């Protein structure tokens, strides 16, 4: 799994670090950091979904062969 989805795993690690770096004390919708935080959450969710889709395809491919 890690070998096939290494790029997605690295994206997940980067987005987690970005989310942890966000300052929750001054959470307003004006600064750019808030929108980058929302984008990080979206990319993180998308990467997880993409990994699950890839793994299901790979599992179906090996069971059908």
Secondary structure, 3 states (H helix, E strand, C coil): CCCCCHHHHHHHHHHHHHHHHCCHHHCCCCCHHHHHHHHHHHHHHHHHHHHHHHHHHHHHHHHHC
